[in-house]
Amino acid sequence: MSDFITWTLVNAAWLTAFAFFEARALRHPENANRVTLSRYVWTIGQKWPLSLVLWGLVIGGLSVHFFWNWCPALGSSNG
């Protein structure tokens, strides 16, 4: 199996799990045990505020990694 297909399946699994749990939490808001992603992030931020900063560093680092205008053909490691 190619790496592209593997990453596509992993991302599809994450998206499916997110959609399932988010829909379940939104469908039954009266049940306090069913938490949305927003509520989860808020709760973690209340208990440990530094987690929000670290999450921002991860998202920012991945954004720079994926979307910075960089051309591999011009890289110094290509000779």
Rosetta blueprint (number, residue, H / E / L):
1 M L
2 S L
3 D H
4 F H
5 I H
6 T H
7 W H
8 T H
9 L H
10 V H
11 N H
12 A H
13 A H
14 W H
15 L H
16 T H
17 A H
18 F H
19 A H
20 F H
21 F H
22 E H
23 A H
24 R H
25 A H
26 L H
27 R H
28 H L
29 P L
30 E L
31 N L
32 A L
33 N L
34 R L
35 V L
36 T L
37 L H
38 S H
39 R H
40 Y H
41 V H
42 W H
43 T H
44 I H
45 G H
46 Q H
47 K H
48 W L
49 P L
50 L H
51 S H
52 L H
53 V H
54 L H
55 W H
56 G H
57 L H
58 V H
59 I H
60 G H
61 G H
62 L H
63 S H
64 V H
65 H H
66 F H
67 F H
68 W L
69 N L
70 W L
71 C L
72 P H
73 A H
74 L H
75 G L
76 S H
77 S H
78 N H
79 G L
